[in-house]
Amino acid sequence: MEFVDPEDEPSLFREAPAPDDRLWRHPSELAGGHTPGRRRRGRGQPPSWVVVGISALIAGVVSAGVVVTLVGRRDPSPPSALVVERQLERRRPASTVSTSPVVDMAERMRPAIVQLKVEAGDRSVAGSGVVFRSDGHVLTNAHLVKGATAITAVTAGGQVLAVRLVGVDPETDTAVVKLEGGRFPVATLGSAVDVRVGQTVYAMGFPLGAAGGPSMTGGIVSALHREVQPQAADADPLADMIQTDAPIVAGSSGGALLDGNGAVIGITTTAGAGGSFAFATAIDVAHSVAEELILTGRVVHTWLGIEGADIDATTANDLDLEGGAMVASVKPGSPAESGGLAARDVIVVFDGRRVQSMGELVVALRSFDPGDTVGVEVVRGSQRRTLAVTLVERPTTS
């Protein structure tokens, strides 16, 4: 039998035309009715429909990638209001407004500081004051308002008010005036008892001629218990003063010296100020004096009747003392004379309280009333003795 190759045998069935594996035809092919001929594929070559499917898949992926890329680079929809606001915020400069405790303290204190304009004969001066009662009572300096014939006040908000003088105490350079008309913001009063050298303090007052309300300066406590001689020649020394390097310029005298919490620890004064230092009356003293002035219109000071100074280093070394108040002279008819004190005595204890300076003696006297009898321990030569002294009210002419 003769072997016949199936490939040479005519097929009983009509073979289906080859699928068109081209995605695009030339117009001439369509116009002329040309039908693509069958394309014989070789061994291992995939069917044309597979090629068409893969090509379509690749084309779809590529197209999607292009769309995703374009969308990622440029969103044709308009940005929302929130997006625009955030973009603007990124372009704005950073805020310089601080919320530190010092800033908050300054904002709280400003309404309680007033400017005082004083007329006294042919003298016209300006200073500051601290409102310490909501009814309008103000603490300030005695040297500022003493002898005033007219006083007006300007608040931090620019309001001009009439002012009445309540009283003055030159010995502590403290005075009280009262604002007329309503209730007022008040300052927080602290205490100078625990104040230490080196701690940070702030001064607030109205600098002379400057607009914009009270100003604030900063510094430290430079010294405590200073004795200051006022500029007026006939004025007694101011004892137990706080010394600070916080600038207190003209017009700020009578303002507030504040601790780090914003509490008033002193009433600033330019009396005796010089160089880079300024001073303040301790608020404990100023407030006590102010209450007495409001109650009676005057302050009663007890009187010992001596003049003196701090013991010098040589004498202290010779007497083996750490400090004391040296008696320079004794006033005739004074409690000191009646009690037996004499010149060159060194007062080291006053009613059981140790005394290391003349300023400490003056402060100790403030704790007693006229008529009180106190024990005064002195060193006289090489001996110590305790004297009994009955205090009296300071004479107005002393």
Legacy VTK file of the C-alpha trace (Angstrom):
# vtk DataFile Version 3.0
C-alpha trace
ASCII
DATASET POLYDATA
POINTS 398 float
0.000 0.000 0.000
1.253 3.404 -0.846
1.715 5.738 2.075
-0.117 8.987 1.722
0.964 12.095 3.649
-2.086 13.623 5.327
-0.791 17.057 4.485
-1.104 16.188 0.745
-4.600 14.778 1.089
-7.318 17.256 0.177
-9.401 18.291 3.186
-13.047 17.406 3.334
-13.757 20.617 5.258
-13.258 24.198 4.265
-10.557 25.742 6.416
-11.581 28.952 8.304
-9.839 32.052 7.125
-6.913 33.242 9.229
-7.880 35.927 11.723
-6.685 39.359 10.980
-3.912 39.988 13.536
-3.380 43.576 12.512
-4.934 46.373 14.453
-4.883 48.750 11.520
-5.510 48.382 7.739
-4.564 50.641 4.925
-7.605 52.279 3.314
-6.722 50.735 -0.034
-7.201 47.303 1.448
-10.676 48.148 2.636
-11.629 49.945 -0.592
-10.420 47.159 -2.908
-12.118 44.432 -0.946
-8.747 42.766 -0.348
-8.952 39.905 2.073
-5.733 39.108 3.781
-4.434 35.766 2.848
-3.791 32.989 5.202
-0.615 33.312 7.113
0.995 30.021 7.883
2.539 29.930 11.248
5.627 27.959 11.951
6.110 25.360 14.585
6.068 26.758 18.164
4.606 30.105 17.094
1.556 31.105 19.203
-1.789 31.540 17.521
-2.449 34.960 16.183
-5.365 35.540 18.527
-3.014 35.169 21.481
-0.724 37.800 19.989
-3.682 40.104 19.500
-4.840 39.605 23.108
-1.383 40.262 24.574
-0.931 43.365 22.433
-4.284 44.719 23.547
-3.401 44.001 27.188
-0.045 45.763 26.908
-1.661 48.722 25.172
-4.255 48.976 27.966
-1.629 48.857 30.715
0.518 51.462 28.984
-2.501 53.729 28.461
-3.529 53.364 32.099
0.024 54.201 33.214
-0.008 57.319 31.104
-3.362 58.363 32.594
-2.159 57.665 36.155
1.015 59.615 35.510
-0.911 62.551 34.130
-3.387 62.501 36.990
-0.567 62.333 39.503
1.184 65.309 37.984
-1.800 67.492 37.381
-5.224 67.166 38.892
-7.643 68.815 36.498
-10.158 69.388 39.325
-9.811 72.716 41.214
-8.205 72.532 44.733
-10.524 72.705 47.727
-10.699 75.756 49.991
-8.892 73.821 52.745
-5.992 72.983 50.416
-5.699 76.614 49.322
-5.758 77.802 52.959
-2.975 75.382 53.925
-0.884 76.505 50.970
-1.324 80.136 52.032
-0.410 79.318 55.637
2.861 77.769 54.459
3.691 81.000 52.662
2.866 83.277 55.614
5.770 84.365 57.891
5.986 82.672 61.282
4.143 84.470 64.103
6.317 86.549 66.453
3.692 86.682 69.218
5.033 85.077 72.396
2.963 83.420 75.075
5.721 83.326 77.696
4.906 83.933 81.387
6.697 87.304 81.254
4.479 88.488 78.383
1.369 87.345 80.240
2.603 89.084 83.378
3.149 92.358 81.534
-0.348 92.229 80.048
-1.894 91.596 83.471
0.053 94.374 85.182
-0.288 97.177 82.632
-3.860 98.225 83.615
-2.749 98.627 87.263
0.025 101.133 86.445
-0.900 104.817 86.082
0.971 107.948 85.163
0.796 110.828 87.675
1.185 114.461 86.599
1.931 116.679 89.572
1.759 120.452 89.943
3.368 121.925 93.052
3.735 125.706 92.848
6.182 126.402 90.045
7.203 122.732 89.959
5.725 120.370 87.378
6.783 116.711 87.418
5.541 113.330 86.248
5.855 109.922 87.806
4.070 106.602 88.184
1.789 104.833 90.621
0.498 101.336 91.394
-3.223 100.746 91.945
-3.507 98.414 94.958
-7.192 98.878 95.829
-10.058 98.563 93.387
-11.613 101.763 94.765
-8.718 103.700 93.233
-6.076 103.930 95.992
-2.608 104.173 94.469
0.879 103.667 95.953
3.586 106.076 94.787
6.601 108.105 96.030
6.382 110.750 98.734
9.022 112.906 97.047
6.877 112.930 93.871
3.603 114.239 95.341
4.722 116.060 98.485
3.377 119.628 98.448
1.236 118.980 95.341
-1.463 121.531 94.521
-2.939 119.513 91.646
-2.558 115.909 90.475
-4.008 114.138 87.446
-3.636 110.525 86.394
-3.462 108.868 82.974
-4.363 105.185 82.785
-2.773 102.599 80.514
-5.774 103.026 78.227
-5.277 106.798 77.981
-8.113 107.872 80.294
-7.412 111.086 82.237
-8.661 111.108 85.847
-8.735 113.522 88.753
-6.586 112.528 91.745
-6.808 113.299 95.466
-3.756 113.245 97.744
-4.327 110.992 100.776
-1.008 111.257 102.609
2.791 111.066 102.461
5.543 109.483 104.540
8.961 110.913 103.667
10.771 108.473 105.979
9.874 105.568 103.663
9.359 107.699 100.520
5.807 106.323 100.384
2.612 108.165 99.477
-1.001 107.318 98.705
-3.262 109.074 96.217
-6.788 108.161 95.134
-8.221 108.064 91.642
-11.698 109.497 91.326
-14.358 107.684 89.333
-15.238 104.023 89.546
-13.535 100.676 90.066
-10.051 99.923 88.796
-7.826 96.906 88.004
-5.391 96.215 90.847
-1.876 94.848 91.099
-1.058 91.669 92.999
0.987 92.529 96.090
3.682 90.073 97.137
6.367 90.243 99.807
10.034 91.201 99.904
10.770 88.963 102.889
12.121 86.093 100.763
13.738 88.214 98.044
17.321 87.172 97.315
20.269 88.895 95.696
20.558 87.756 92.075
16.910 86.912 91.461
15.259 88.264 88.324
12.985 91.277 88.732
11.037 93.588 86.423
10.179 97.275 86.759
7.024 98.833 85.310
6.262 102.538 85.037
5.495 105.402 82.687
8.697 106.774 81.118
8.523 110.555 80.909
7.007 111.803 77.657
6.654 108.376 76.043
3.374 107.373 74.414
1.882 103.907 74.421
1.300 103.265 78.108
3.636 101.861 80.774
6.937 100.254 79.869
8.735 97.272 81.325
12.424 96.741 82.044
14.258 93.770 83.491
17.228 93.098 85.726
18.214 91.456 88.985
18.220 92.273 92.669
21.674 93.753 93.179
21.586 94.180 96.963
19.249 94.251 99.967
18.901 96.434 103.082
20.586 99.405 101.446
20.596 102.784 103.141
20.042 105.517 100.575
20.552 109.226 100.999
17.836 111.088 99.038
18.844 113.929 96.738
17.113 116.464 98.977
19.702 117.726 101.445
17.274 117.951 104.382
15.814 114.448 103.904
16.596 111.565 106.233
18.255 108.460 104.777
15.969 105.763 103.421
16.622 102.465 105.178
16.137 98.840 104.141
15.914 99.596 100.419
16.068 97.042 97.600
18.770 97.805 95.046
18.304 96.698 91.420
19.958 97.181 88.058
16.582 97.133 86.261
16.480 100.571 84.560
14.091 103.029 86.245
14.103 106.115 84.052
12.632 109.522 84.808
8.858 109.270 85.011
8.922 105.619 86.111
9.603 106.468 89.757
6.680 105.322 91.894
6.020 102.301 89.706
6.194 98.589 90.536
9.147 96.274 91.078
7.894 92.762 90.248
9.138 89.281 90.959
9.072 86.506 88.358
5.432 85.713 89.143
4.237 89.279 88.560
3.720 90.130 92.235
4.775 93.588 93.463
7.757 93.321 95.817
8.652 97.016 95.889
7.705 100.564 94.900
10.486 101.968 92.734
12.093 105.312 93.477
14.686 107.532 91.854
15.423 109.232 95.183
19.134 108.759 95.707
19.458 106.836 92.437
22.688 107.187 90.544
24.872 105.364 88.062
23.435 102.050 86.904
21.466 101.314 90.077
17.975 102.148 91.237
16.095 101.413 94.426
12.692 100.337 95.700
10.898 100.512 99.026
9.984 96.985 100.119
6.272 96.396 99.512
5.821 95.112 103.076
6.864 98.540 104.387
5.056 100.552 101.696
1.779 98.648 102.096
1.837 98.968 105.904
2.486 102.707 105.620
-0.273 103.048 102.987
-2.895 101.380 105.177
-2.001 103.701 108.037
-2.198 106.744 105.776
-5.635 105.691 104.521
-6.860 105.038 108.058
-5.500 108.110 109.864
-3.915 110.339 107.219
-0.523 110.080 108.910
2.099 107.549 109.929
3.317 107.231 113.509
7.005 106.358 113.748
8.668 105.340 116.981
11.787 107.248 117.956
14.976 106.089 119.609
16.820 109.411 119.313
20.267 108.570 117.957
22.343 109.272 114.895
24.704 106.597 113.713
26.159 104.436 110.987
27.279 100.907 110.254
30.276 99.828 112.306
33.497 100.098 110.300
35.591 97.024 109.568
38.507 98.062 111.794
36.339 98.628 114.869
34.406 95.430 114.205
37.656 93.494 114.030
38.967 95.110 117.241
35.751 94.248 119.109
35.440 90.811 117.456
32.046 91.668 115.965
30.493 90.654 112.644
28.496 93.878 112.462
26.418 96.399 114.374
25.063 99.961 114.498
27.590 102.466 115.811
26.054 105.340 117.823
27.519 108.644 116.628
25.463 110.947 118.848
22.489 110.893 121.226
19.689 113.468 120.989
19.058 115.423 124.196
15.827 114.369 125.900
15.485 111.308 123.708
14.602 107.751 124.783
18.207 106.792 124.030
19.530 109.393 126.493
16.989 108.348 129.137
17.938 104.709 128.643
21.656 105.331 129.053
22.997 104.999 125.495
26.178 106.939 124.689
28.318 107.848 121.701
30.616 105.023 120.521
28.215 102.372 121.789
27.685 99.586 119.246
24.105 98.280 119.199
24.182 94.541 118.408
20.769 93.325 119.663
17.406 95.138 119.725
14.664 93.421 121.741
16.243 90.042 121.103
16.739 90.694 117.377
20.305 90.671 116.058
21.405 93.973 114.502
24.272 94.103 112.006
23.723 97.540 110.445
22.027 100.891 111.008
19.442 99.952 108.403
18.500 96.816 110.340
18.060 98.920 113.490
15.687 101.286 111.657
13.674 98.325 110.354
13.507 96.799 113.836
12.109 100.056 115.242
9.140 99.841 112.845
7.843 96.797 114.715
7.126 98.799 117.866
4.683 101.472 118.960
5.304 104.539 121.036
5.294 103.571 124.737
6.892 100.126 124.186
9.929 99.323 126.329
12.635 97.280 124.606
15.946 95.785 125.617
18.959 97.180 123.761
22.217 95.225 123.974
25.339 97.294 123.329
29.079 96.746 123.253
30.877 99.528 125.119
34.626 99.165 125.038
35.273 95.545 125.968
32.008 95.071 127.834
28.483 94.070 126.860
25.454 95.443 128.619
21.698 95.504 128.104
19.771 98.759 128.518
15.999 99.282 128.850
14.662 101.979 126.524
11.062 103.237 126.346
10.234 104.420 122.846
8.201 107.524 121.966
6.665 108.976 118.829
9.103 110.733 116.562
8.832 114.505 117.024
7.845 116.377 113.871
10.855 118.672 114.218
13.459 116.009 114.836
LINES 1 399
398 0 1 2 3 4 5 6 7 8 9 10 11 12 13 14 15 16 17 18 19 20 21 22 23 24 25 26 27 28 29 30 31 32 33 34 35 36 37 38 39 40 41 42 43 44 45 46 47 48 49 50 51 52 53 54 55 56 57 58 59 60 61 62 63 64 65 66 67 68 69 70 71 72 73 74 75 76 77 78 79 80 81 82 83 84 85 86 87 88 89 90 91 92 93 94 95 96 97 98 99 100 101 102 103 104 105 106 107 108 109 110 111 112 113 114 115 116 117 118 119 120 121 122 123 124 125 126 127 128 129 130 131 132 133 134 135 136 137 138 139 140 141 142 143 144 145 146 147 148 149 150 151 152 153 154 155 156 157 158 159 160 161 162 163 164 165 166 167 168 169 170 171 172 173 174 175 176 177 178 179 180 181 182 183 184 185 186 187 188 189 190 191 192 193 194 195 196 197 198 199 200 201 202 203 204 205 206 207 208 209 210 211 212 213 214 215 216 217 218 219 220 221 222 223 224 225 226 227 228 229 230 231 232 233 234 235 236 237 238 239 240 241 242 243 244 245 246 247 248 249 250 251 252 253 254 255 256 257 258 259 260 261 262 263 264 265 266 267 268 269 270 271 272 273 274 275 276 277 278 279 280 281 282 283 284 285 286 287 288 289 290 291 292 293 294 295 296 297 298 299 300 301 302 303 304 305 306 307 308 309 310 311 312 313 314 315 316 317 318 319 320 321 322 323 324 325 326 327 328 329 330 331 332 333 334 335 336 337 338 339 340 341 342 343 344 345 346 347 348 349 350 351 352 353 354 355 356 357 358 359 360 361 362 363 364 365 366 367 368 369 370 371 372 373 374 375 376 377 378 379 380 381 382 383 384 385 386 387 388 389 390 391 392 393 394 395 396 397
